[in-house]
Amino acid sequence: MLVLKIVSNEVLEGIIKVIPIILGGRMMPLDRLIEITSIIVTVGLVVWLVPKNKIKDATVIFLFKQTVTWILGLIVVEWNLIEYPTRFLPNATKSSLTFEYLVYPGICVLFNLFYPEKTSSLRQLTHYAVYTSGISGFEVILEKYTNTIIYIQWAWYWTWITIFLTFLTSRFFYRWFRGDFSNTKIA
């Protein structure tokens, strides 16, 4: 909501009217452009920022987050809490493949690999808040100004809570995977 107050509605509406681009002689709808851009940016960031020695960890985090978002994403669309009118493979799933299976898991990889482990609890909580609020804020803007997501019986705070909890779950899983909870040390 803070983002929406900082940037006026008129500015966002003006940008949205101008953004559709011409590709191959036909107009690309804004919703499709947002999905394609999100895929390119997410893949680019993950490829660019994940160190080579952390590729195995990134893969585990990515697949774990996909599993969690697959289940939760299907629940919210099947219970008619959220609708994704514009999405890839609409006959395969009612959920958003782009955001549930690629963007959120990709961001979760970065969240976990760049988690401030040996810092204060306040810094760690800020890490959660920044990532969670960033995704939630982006979704609120998409819900308000595009046709990529529609809240039916949903609100921004449910998004914030579920994203926070899935980050928490993925963090716990990643620490377990690394062996952080094991009392035995392997030489």
Backbone as a chain_set.jsonl record, in Angstrom:
{"seq": "MLVLKIVSNEVLEGIIKVIPIILGGRMMPLDRLIEITSIIVTVGLVVWLVPKNKIKDATVIFLFKQTVTWILGLIVVEWNLIEYPTRFLPNATKSSLTFEYLVYPGICVLFNLFYPEKTSSLRQLTHYAVYTSGISGFEVILEKYTNTIIYIQWAWYWTWITIFLTFLTSRFFYRWFRGDFSNTKIA", "coords": {"N": [[0.814, -1.188, 0.0], [2.011, 1.196, 0.677], [3.676, 1.68, -1.468], [1.825, 2.254, -3.444], [0.865, 4.678, -2.52], [3.061, 6.302, -2.746], [3.646, 6.41, -5.493], [1.656, 7.98, -7.768], [-1.714, 7.229, -8.783], [-2.389, 8.152, -11.327], [0.063, 8.325, -12.664], [0.865, 5.609, -12.739], [-1.274, 4.523, -14.224], [-0.901, 5.881, -16.629], [1.601, 4.875, -17.431], [0.929, 2.19, -17.772], [-0.802, 2.321, -19.948], [0.942, 3.007, -21.967], [2.928, 1.049, -22.082], [2.394, -1.498, -23.535], [3.903, -3.304, -26.168], [5.06, -3.563, -29.6], [5.426, -6.527, -31.209], [6.56, -8.524, -33.724], [4.731, -7.392, -35.472], [2.291, -7.338, -34.151], [0.304, -6.383, -31.321], [1.481, -6.75, -28.017], [-0.102, -7.803, -25.19], [-0.215, -6.093, -22.022], [-0.296, -7.738, -19.74], [0.863, -10.159, -20.605], [3.37, -9.235, -21.305], [4.328, -8.482, -18.792], [4.503, -11.005, -17.562], [6.437, -12.306, -19.203], [8.622, -10.571, -18.89], [9.026, -10.84, -16.142], [9.849, -13.515, -16.011], [12.258, -13.41, -17.492], [13.766, -11.564, -15.953], [13.862, -12.856, -13.435], [15.134, -15.366, -14.028], [17.507, -14.334, -15.057], [18.571, -12.947, -12.79], [18.923, -15.075, -10.973], [20.745, -16.738, -12.373], [22.88, -14.947, -12.612], [23.474, -14.164, -9.942], [23.739, -16.437, -8.287], [26.281, -18.217, -6.806], [28.732, -20.472, -8.231], [29.487, -22.543, -6.541], [27.234, -22.884, -5.059], [25.183, -23.933, -6.52], [23.951, -26.458, -6.23], [22.676, -26.116, -3.756], [20.962, -24.017, -4.456], [19.325, -25.297, -6.299], [18.019, -27.202, -4.69], [16.629, -25.515, -2.91], [15.005, -24.129, -4.746], [13.425, -26.232, -5.868], [12.149, -27.168, -3.539], [10.668, -24.881, -2.795], [9.03, -24.683, -5.057], [7.46, -26.964, -4.703], [6.03, -26.322, -2.371], [4.69, -23.929, -3.189], [3.25, -24.926, -5.319], [1.337, -26.63, -4.138], [0.01, -24.811, -2.342], [-0.718, -22.808, -4.181], [-2.502, -24.164, -5.888], [-4.518, -24.741, -4.049], [-5.531, -22.159, -3.348], [-6.58, -21.258, -5.806], [-8.405, -23.271, -6.476], [-10.206, -23.112, -4.398], [-11.374, -20.789, -5.031], [-10.303, -18.327, -4.161], [-8.424, -16.725, -5.294], [-7.913, -15.618, -8.64], [-6.403, -16.255, -11.772], [-6.614, -14.764, -14.524], [-5.111, -14.219, -16.886], [-2.655, -16.245, -18.045], [0.07, -18.535, -18.605], [-0.371, -21.634, -20.322], [-3.287, -22.126, -19.905], [-5.155, -24.215, -20.055], [-4.0, -26.255, -18.689], [-3.614, -25.686, -15.963], [-5.156, -23.798, -13.329], [-3.663, -22.149, -11.885], [-0.946, -19.748, -11.652], [1.67, -20.35, -13.639], [3.957, -18.863, -14.116], [4.385, -17.135, -11.85], [3.963, -18.732, -9.533], [5.56, -21.002, -9.956], [8.018, -20.235, -10.93], [8.907, -17.461, -10.544], [8.46, -16.856, -7.698], [9.798, -19.148, -6.495], [12.385, -18.664, -7.561], [13.043, -16.171, -6.436], [13.038, -16.996, -3.82], [15.293, -18.608, -3.733], [17.324, -16.652, -3.887], [16.683, -15.246, -1.559], [17.316, -17.154, 0.451], [20.033, -17.863, -0.078], [21.344, -15.472, 0.286], [20.822, -14.81, 2.857], [21.153, -13.091, 5.92], [22.994, -14.567, 8.018], [24.767, -14.455, 10.289], [24.098, -12.201, 11.818], [22.276, -9.64, 13.591], [19.089, -10.357, 15.184], [17.193, -8.49, 14.486], [18.137, -7.568, 12.005], [17.856, -9.917, 10.542], [15.075, -10.305, 10.661], [14.337, -8.037, 9.267], [15.279, -8.745, 6.759], [13.468, -10.811, 6.077], [11.119, -9.217, 6.079], [11.599, -7.323, 4.03], [11.873, -8.879, 1.651], [9.376, -10.265, 1.694], [7.522, -8.118, 1.735], [8.225, -6.84, -0.641], [7.502, -8.698, -2.676], [4.765, -8.942, -2.064], [3.891, -6.294, -2.399], [4.381, -5.934, -5.146], [2.537, -7.791, -6.134], [0.13, -6.622, -5.272], [0.076, -4.312, -6.849], [-0.076, -5.53, -9.388], [-2.571, -6.775, -9.109], [-4.268, -4.594, -8.873], [-3.886, -3.076, -11.228], [-3.669, -4.732, -13.489], [-4.6, -7.681, -15.398], [-3.551, -10.006, -14.506], [-3.852, -11.182, -12.038], [-6.563, -11.703, -9.836], [-8.116, -10.801, -6.905], [-10.457, -12.643, -5.234], [-11.734, -13.723, -2.864], [-9.789, -12.701, -1.084], [-6.999, -10.919, 0.278], [-4.422, -8.394, 0.45], [-2.944, -8.778, 2.797], [-3.171, -11.497, 3.329], [-1.62, -12.542, 1.32], [0.857, -11.485, 2.126], [1.219, -12.77, 4.615], [1.204, -15.529, 3.86], [3.387, -15.635, 2.115], [5.455, -14.85, 3.827], [5.37, -17.007, 5.656], [5.98, -19.15, 3.923], [8.563, -18.441, 3.177], [9.776, -18.684, 5.691], [9.388, -21.426, 6.134], [10.865, -22.476, 3.982], [13.37, -21.562, 4.663], [13.868, -22.93, 7.057], [13.818, -25.562, 6.028], [16.018, -25.448, 4.258], [18.132, -25.002, 6.052], [17.97, -27.391, 7.467], [18.589, -29.159, 5.386], [21.262, -28.452, 4.905], [22.365, -29.453, 7.18], [22.377, -28.139, 9.58], [21.046, -28.71, 11.938], [22.038, -30.991, 12.93], [23.779, -32.945, 15.311], [26.032, -34.366, 14.955], [29.169, -34.188, 13.45], [30.578, -34.378, 10.265], [33.676, -35.442, 9.203]], "CA": [[0.0, 0.0, 0.0], [2.899, 2.342, 0.73], [4.142, 1.924, -2.832], [0.737, 2.892, -4.182], [0.741, 6.059, -2.071], [4.224, 7.042, -3.23], [3.46, 6.615, -6.922], [0.251, 8.332, -7.96], [-2.494, 6.374, -9.663], [-2.345, 8.69, -12.683], [1.346, 7.952, -13.255], [0.819, 4.185, -13.041], [-2.213, 4.298, -15.32], [-0.255, 6.377, -17.84], [2.634, 3.911, -17.806], [0.267, 0.97, -18.221], [-1.358, 2.561, -21.28], [2.032, 3.176, -22.918], [3.853, -0.087, -22.063], [2.282, -2.567, -24.537], [4.862, -3.112, -27.25], [4.765, -4.26, -30.847], [6.347, -7.631, -31.516], [6.127, -9.277, -34.895], [3.609, -6.729, -36.124], [1.045, -7.348, -33.373], [0.444, -5.832, -29.977], [1.618, -7.687, -26.907], [-0.823, -7.273, -24.033], [0.593, -5.766, -20.849], [-0.228, -8.893, -18.841], [1.831, -11.108, -21.153], [4.669, -8.566, -21.201], [4.73, -8.582, -17.391], [4.919, -12.382, -17.304], [7.695, -12.579, -19.901], [9.663, -9.781, -18.228], [9.274, -11.47, -14.841], [10.633, -14.727, -16.259], [13.608, -13.015, -17.911], [14.455, -10.94, -14.82], [14.113, -13.871, -12.409], [16.18, -16.286, -14.51], [18.739, -13.553, -15.132], [19.097, -12.708, -11.446], [19.381, -16.338, -10.382], [21.967, -17.144, -13.08], [23.928, -13.963, -12.352], [23.812, -14.002, -8.53], [24.022, -17.691, -7.569], [27.669, -18.657, -7.009], [28.848, -21.832, -8.768], [29.565, -23.525, -5.451], [25.922, -22.948, -4.396], [24.16, -24.359, -7.482], [23.201, -27.573, -5.631], [21.794, -25.522, -2.749], [19.936, -23.249, -5.161], [18.396, -26.258, -6.89], [17.21, -27.766, -3.604], [15.725, -24.449, -2.45], [14.058, -23.885, -5.835], [12.477, -27.348, -5.951], [11.337, -27.175, -2.328], [9.708, -23.776, -2.88], [8.044, -25.061, -6.072], [6.543, -27.929, -4.094], [5.158, -25.584, -1.447], [3.803, -23.014, -3.92], [2.352, -25.734, -6.143], [0.223, -27.047, -3.278], [-0.747, -23.638, -1.886], [-1.284, -22.144, -5.35], [-3.684, -24.91, -6.319], [-5.571, -24.585, -3.039], [-6.186, -20.841, -3.416], [-7.403, -21.118, -7.014], [-9.514, -24.225, -6.432], [-11.168, -22.608, -3.425], [-11.839, -19.5, -5.575], [-9.822, -17.193, -3.376], [-7.672, -15.926, -6.26], [-8.05, -16.063, -10.024], [-5.359, -15.8, -12.697], [-7.251, -14.768, -15.85], [-4.088, -14.281, -17.921], [-1.572, -17.113, -17.583], [0.543, -19.522, -19.566], [-1.008, -22.957, -20.252], [-4.545, -22.008, -19.157], [-5.889, -25.478, -20.025], [-3.29, -27.202, -17.831], [-3.789, -25.342, -14.553], [-5.751, -22.491, -13.036], [-2.645, -21.397, -11.164], [-0.004, -19.021, -12.487], [2.959, -21.029, -13.76], [5.041, -17.874, -14.049], [4.669, -16.617, -10.517], [3.993, -19.784, -8.516], [6.548, -22.042, -10.226], [9.303, -19.715, -11.374], [9.321, -16.202, -9.913], [8.582, -17.017, -6.244], [10.927, -20.02, -6.151], [13.64, -17.998, -7.893], [13.295, -15.163, -5.398], [13.332, -17.742, -2.594], [16.701, -19.005, -3.834], [18.119, -15.482, -3.508], [16.384, -14.988, -0.146], [18.05, -18.096, 1.303], [21.478, -17.821, -0.286], [21.872, -14.191, 0.763], [20.269, -14.578, 4.188], [22.192, -12.596, 6.848], [23.007, -15.563, 9.087], [25.507, -14.106, 11.503], [23.786, -10.811, 12.164], [21.278, -9.505, 14.659], [17.732, -10.817, 14.899], [16.512, -7.386, 13.808], [18.578, -7.593, 10.598], [17.252, -11.096, 9.935], [13.649, -10.009, 10.506], [14.261, -7.057, 8.181], [15.454, -9.522, 5.527], [12.152, -11.399, 5.816], [10.143, -8.161, 5.791], [11.887, -6.7, 2.73], [11.507, -9.824, 0.587], [7.94, -10.509, 1.75], [6.809, -6.898, 1.345], [8.491, -6.585, -2.053], [6.64, -9.573, -3.477], [3.369, -8.583, -1.797], [3.637, -5.002, -3.032], [4.308, -6.177, -6.584], [1.269, -8.465, -6.403], [-0.949, -5.641, -5.094], [0.068, -3.476, -8.057], [-0.612, -6.365, -10.465], [-4.003, -6.995, -8.884], [-5.002, -3.341, -9.067], [-3.733, -2.46, -12.543], [-3.586, -5.668, -14.61], [-5.506, -8.819, -15.378], [-2.776, -11.21, -14.22], [-4.357, -11.774, -10.8], [-7.759, -11.067, -9.273], [-8.484, -11.261, -5.566], [-11.895, -12.897, -5.126], [-11.938, -13.7, -1.418], [-8.387, -12.624, -0.7], [-6.539, -9.554, 0.533], [-2.958, -8.278, 0.408], [-2.315, -9.289, 4.017], [-3.071, -12.957, 3.216], [-0.426, -12.758, 0.508], [2.019, -11.188, 2.961], [1.344, -13.834, 5.622], [1.579, -16.806, 3.246], [4.761, -15.532, 1.6], [6.332, -14.874, 4.998], [5.416, -18.377, 6.181], [6.705, -20.031, 3.001], [9.984, -18.12, 3.333], [10.183, -19.279, 6.953], [9.445, -22.869, 5.905], [11.992, -22.786, 3.092], [14.601, -21.3, 5.426], [14.026, -24.07, 7.955], [14.175, -26.72, 5.209], [17.389, -25.269, 3.751], [19.045, -25.223, 7.183], [17.955, -28.835, 7.714], [19.319, -29.772, 4.273], [22.693, -28.197, 5.122], [22.809, -30.179, 8.361], [22.52, -27.212, 10.7], [20.408, -29.219, 13.154], [22.688, -32.251, 13.26], [24.78, -32.859, 16.373], [27.237, -35.067, 14.517], [29.92, -33.495, 12.399], [31.281, -35.267, 9.354], [35.042, -34.933, 9.015]], "C": [[0.861, 1.257, 0.0], [3.389, 2.707, -0.669], [3.073, 2.664, -3.627], [0.553, 4.342, -3.766], [1.891, 6.917, -2.596], [4.073, 7.373, -4.713], [1.977, 6.867, -7.172], [-0.422, 7.387, -8.946], [-2.407, 6.844, -11.109], [-1.053, 8.287, -13.387], [1.33, 6.482, -13.65], [-0.121, 3.889, -14.204], [-1.631, 4.775, -16.644], [0.798, 5.414, -18.352], [1.992, 2.658, -18.391], [-0.321, 1.138, -19.623], [-0.266, 2.607, -22.343], [2.865, 1.908, -23.086], [3.632, -1.142, -23.148], [3.175, -2.282, -25.754], [4.444, -3.894, -28.478], [5.841, -5.307, -31.074], [5.794, -8.387, -32.715], [4.902, -8.684, -35.551], [2.306, -6.772, -35.354], [1.322, -6.841, -31.962], [0.598, -6.955, -28.963], [0.879, -7.085, -25.728], [0.112, -7.066, -22.838], [0.764, -6.975, -19.936], [0.823, -9.903, -19.309], [3.245, -10.528, -21.057], [5.202, -8.657, -19.772], [5.219, -9.993, -17.078], [6.265, -12.689, -17.949], [8.85, -11.833, -19.25], [10.019, -10.389, -16.878], [10.122, -12.725, -14.984], [12.081, -14.36, -16.579], [14.396, -12.446, -16.729], [14.804, -11.981, -13.76], [15.232, -14.827, -12.828], [17.518, -15.561, -14.562], [19.369, -13.33, -13.772], [19.647, -13.982, -10.811], [20.691, -16.783, -11.044], [23.129, -16.224, -12.711], [24.406, -13.979, -10.901], [24.158, -15.291, -7.782], [25.458, -18.122, -7.87], [27.707, -20.117, -7.476], [28.876, -22.881, -7.671], [28.245, -23.66, -4.689], [24.814, -23.41, -5.337], [23.316, -25.504, -6.925], [22.217, -27.039, -4.595], [20.652, -24.77, -3.412], [18.881, -24.18, -5.759], [17.466, -26.843, -5.83], [16.19, -26.734, -3.106], [14.622, -24.226, -3.482], [12.992, -24.979, -5.889], [11.594, -27.432, -4.711], [10.264, -26.087, -2.406], [8.643, -24.065, -3.942], [7.01, -26.025, -5.498], [5.535, -27.22, -3.193], [4.184, -24.693, -2.214], [2.853, -23.76, -4.842], [1.118, -26.118, -5.333], [-0.625, -25.839, -2.877], [-1.413, -22.904, -3.048], [-2.529, -22.842, -5.855], [-4.833, -24.763, -5.33], [-6.289, -23.244, -3.208], [-7.006, -20.662, -4.684], [-8.585, -22.079, -7.011], [-10.591, -23.804, -5.436], [-11.711, -21.23, -3.828], [-11.494, -18.314, -4.683], [-9.108, -16.189, -4.279], [-7.947, -16.506, -7.644], [-6.912, -15.468, -10.841], [-5.932, -15.823, -14.114], [-6.255, -14.882, -17.005], [-2.927, -15.105, -17.388], [-1.14, -18.021, -18.726], [-0.138, -20.851, -19.298], [-2.327, -22.935, -19.47], [-5.354, -23.303, -19.103], [-5.239, -26.506, -19.1], [-3.554, -26.945, -16.352], [-4.45, -23.984, -14.416], [-4.762, -21.575, -12.323], [-1.711, -20.699, -12.148], [1.348, -19.732, -12.501], [4.111, -20.055, -13.571], [5.381, -17.52, -12.613], [4.791, -17.715, -9.463], [5.16, -20.752, -8.705], [7.908, -21.524, -10.672], [9.741, -18.494, -10.576], [9.483, -16.369, -8.399], [9.698, -17.975, -5.862], [12.284, -19.39, -6.462], [14.019, -16.947, -6.862], [13.652, -15.852, -4.08], [14.778, -18.246, -2.581], [17.584, -17.85, -3.365], [17.925, -15.137, -2.04], [17.248, -15.863, 0.756], [19.563, -18.0, 1.149], [22.11, -16.534, 0.238], [21.284, -13.799, 2.119], [21.39, -14.139, 5.133], [22.275, -13.458, 8.106], [23.647, -15.09, 10.386], [25.346, -12.629, 11.83], [22.707, -10.81, 13.24], [19.919, -10.041, 14.203], [16.937, -9.738, 14.169], [16.872, -7.364, 12.322], [17.956, -8.782, 9.872], [15.752, -10.889, 9.708], [13.433, -8.995, 9.386], [14.406, -7.747, 6.83], [14.131, -10.167, 5.12], [11.164, -10.331, 5.362], [10.351, -7.538, 4.415], [11.472, -7.629, 1.591], [9.996, -10.041, 0.534], [7.155, -9.298, 1.273], [7.028, -6.563, -0.127], [7.592, -7.411, -2.962], [5.177, -9.187, -3.303], [3.002, -7.264, -2.467], [3.504, -5.132, -4.537], [2.968, -6.827, -6.939], [0.088, -7.506, -6.262], [-1.059, -4.748, -6.323], [-0.496, -4.266, -9.241], [-2.116, -6.557, -10.328], [-4.807, -5.743, -9.205], [-4.998, -2.877, -10.521], [-3.677, -3.416, -13.73], [-4.63, -6.77, -14.45], [-4.742, -10.117, -15.11], [-3.257, -11.923, -12.963], [-5.574, -10.982, -10.326], [-8.008, -11.673, -7.896], [-10.003, -11.43, -5.531], [-12.289, -12.822, -3.649], [-10.556, -13.701, -0.772], [-8.063, -11.169, -0.431], [-5.014, -9.568, 0.581], [-2.305, -8.889, 1.637], [-2.242, -10.81, 4.023], [-1.857, -13.325, 2.367], [0.818, -12.569, 1.366], [2.271, -12.317, 3.949], [1.82, -15.141, 4.985], [3.005, -16.761, 2.682], [5.75, -15.565, 2.757], [6.487, -16.3, 5.518], [6.143, -19.336, 5.236], [8.196, -19.713, 2.982], [10.532, -18.764, 4.598], [10.356, -20.795, 6.798], [10.646, -23.244, 5.043], [13.327, -22.569, 3.803], [14.901, -22.464, 6.368], [14.473, -25.308, 7.173], [15.618, -26.616, 4.724], [18.411, -25.486, 4.863], [19.111, -26.709, 7.531], [18.774, -29.55, 6.647], [20.829, -29.601, 4.45], [23.239, -28.95, 6.322], [22.98, -29.298, 9.579], [21.955, -27.758, 12.013], [21.01, -30.541, 13.614], [23.73, -32.039, 14.353], [26.092, -33.518, 15.968], [27.878, -34.297, 13.375], [30.647, -34.531, 11.553], [32.629, -34.659, 9.048], [35.346, -34.608, 7.579]], "O": [[0.493, 2.266, -0.602], [3.504, 3.884, -1.013], [3.375, 3.584, -4.387], [0.127, 5.162, -4.58], [1.719, 8.107, -2.857], [4.346, 8.499, -5.131], [1.138, 6.038, -6.817], [0.225, 6.821, -9.827], [-2.356, 6.02, -12.023], [-1.069, 7.946, -14.569], [1.732, 6.133, -14.76], [0.208, 3.087, -15.078], [-1.846, 4.139, -17.676], [0.888, 5.159, -19.553], [2.465, 2.127, -19.395], [-0.334, 0.185, -20.402], [-0.522, 2.279, -23.502], [3.458, 1.711, -24.146], [4.624, -1.66, -23.661], [3.192, -1.173, -26.289], [3.585, -4.774, -28.41], [7.03, -4.99, -31.124], [4.649, -8.837, -32.687], [4.105, -9.418, -36.136], [1.292, -6.284, -35.854], [2.457, -6.878, -31.488], [-0.075, -7.982, -29.048], [1.193, -5.972, -25.306], [1.101, -7.781, -22.675], [1.854, -7.21, -19.415], [1.581, -10.436, -18.499], [4.199, -11.248, -20.763], [6.395, -8.884, -19.566], [6.235, -10.163, -16.404], [7.141, -13.271, -17.309], [9.933, -12.391, -19.075], [11.194, -10.444, -16.513], [11.013, -12.971, -14.171], [13.013, -14.927, -16.01], [15.557, -12.802, -16.526], [15.921, -11.988, -13.243], [16.167, -15.065, -12.064], [18.544, -16.11, -14.158], [20.578, -13.505, -13.614], [20.709, -13.966, -10.189], [21.637, -17.161, -10.354], [24.251, -16.694, -12.52], [25.6, -13.827, -10.642], [24.811, -15.235, -6.739], [25.816, -18.362, -9.023], [26.815, -20.9, -7.151], [28.351, -23.981, -7.844], [28.149, -24.47, -3.766], [23.634, -23.298, -5.003], [22.101, -25.527, -7.121], [21.06, -27.458, -4.558], [19.504, -24.872, -2.98], [17.688, -23.88, -5.725], [16.261, -26.964, -6.054], [15.02, -27.061, -2.907], [13.444, -24.146, -3.132], [11.798, -24.686, -5.948], [10.406, -27.736, -4.823], [9.094, -26.34, -2.118], [7.475, -23.727, -3.749], [5.819, -25.906, -5.783], [4.336, -27.49, -3.251], [2.986, -24.694, -1.928], [1.757, -23.273, -5.119], [-0.011, -25.948, -5.793], [-1.843, -25.849, -3.056], [-2.542, -22.431, -2.918], [-3.509, -22.187, -6.212], [-5.993, -24.67, -5.733], [-7.519, -23.197, -3.21], [-8.032, -19.982, -4.654], [-9.661, -21.73, -7.497], [-11.766, -24.116, -5.626], [-12.422, -20.587, -3.055], [-12.308, -17.413, -4.485], [-9.173, -14.978, -4.066], [-8.18, -17.704, -7.804], [-6.51, -14.324, -10.629], [-5.75, -16.806, -14.833], [-6.527, -15.565, -17.993], [-2.287, -14.727, -16.407], [-1.882, -18.244, -19.682], [-0.45, -21.16, -18.148], [-2.467, -23.651, -18.479], [-6.164, -23.476, -18.193], [-5.857, -27.516, -18.763], [-3.701, -27.889, -15.575], [-4.315, -23.125, -15.287], [-5.001, -20.376, -12.179], [-1.692, -21.025, -13.335], [2.078, -19.722, -11.509], [5.117, -20.383, -12.942], [6.541, -17.597, -12.209], [5.649, -17.628, -8.585], [5.697, -21.269, -7.725], [8.857, -22.3, -10.779], [10.826, -18.489, -9.995], [10.546, -16.053, -7.865], [10.489, -17.65, -4.975], [13.234, -19.567, -5.699], [15.179, -16.847, -6.463], [14.473, -15.347, -3.315], [15.408, -18.299, -1.525], [18.483, -18.043, -2.547], [18.879, -14.779, -1.351], [17.844, -15.372, 1.715], [20.293, -18.051, 2.138], [23.288, -16.52, 0.593], [21.251, -12.624, 2.483], [22.46, -14.748, 5.147], [21.695, -13.118, 9.137], [23.101, -15.316, 11.466], [26.315, -11.912, 12.08], [22.289, -11.862, 13.726], [19.644, -10.161, 13.01], [16.098, -10.05, 13.323], [16.0, -7.163, 11.477], [17.57, -8.663, 8.709], [15.228, -11.267, 8.66], [12.456, -9.085, 8.643], [13.735, -7.379, 5.867], [13.721, -10.081, 3.962], [10.454, -10.518, 4.374], [9.382, -7.256, 3.709], [10.787, -7.199, 0.662], [9.4, -10.005, -0.542], [6.218, -9.439, 0.486], [6.122, -6.058, -0.789], [6.993, -6.888, -3.901], [4.432, -9.112, -4.28], [1.92, -7.137, -3.04], [2.625, -4.519, -5.143], [2.339, -6.455, -7.929], [-0.855, -7.571, -7.05], [-2.162, -4.459, -6.787], [-1.3, -3.74, -10.011], [-2.847, -6.508, -11.317], [-5.907, -5.831, -9.751], [-5.998, -2.341, -10.999], [-3.64, -2.963, -14.874], [-5.42, -6.784, -13.506], [-5.222, -11.2, -15.443], [-3.087, -13.136, -12.834], [-5.605, -9.754, -10.407], [-8.099, -12.891, -7.743], [-10.745, -10.477, -5.77], [-13.075, -11.966, -3.245], [-10.214, -14.603, -0.008], [-8.789, -10.279, -0.875], [-4.396, -10.621, 0.734], [-1.22, -9.462, 1.536], [-1.347, -11.374, 4.652], [-1.156, -14.295, 2.655], [1.729, -13.396, 1.336], [3.405, -12.77, 4.104], [2.731, -15.788, 5.502], [3.739, -17.746, 2.768], [6.777, -16.238, 2.674], [7.6, -16.749, 5.789], [6.845, -20.237, 5.694], [9.014, -20.613, 2.792], [11.626, -19.328, 4.585], [11.338, -21.37, 7.267], [11.355, -24.207, 5.335], [14.29, -23.301, 3.575], [16.039, -22.923, 6.464], [15.388, -26.017, 7.592], [16.36, -27.597, 4.774], [19.454, -26.096, 4.628], [20.18, -27.227, 7.853], [19.562, -30.443, 6.959], [21.59, -30.526, 4.167], [24.455, -29.075, 6.469], [23.67, -29.681, 10.523], [22.352, -27.309, 13.089], [20.538, -31.14, 14.581], [24.478, -31.062, 14.321], [27.136, -33.259, 16.566], [27.204, -33.823, 12.461], [31.261, -35.456, 12.085], [32.718, -33.489, 8.675], [36.454, -34.172, 7.266]]}, "num_chains": 1, "name": "protein.A"}
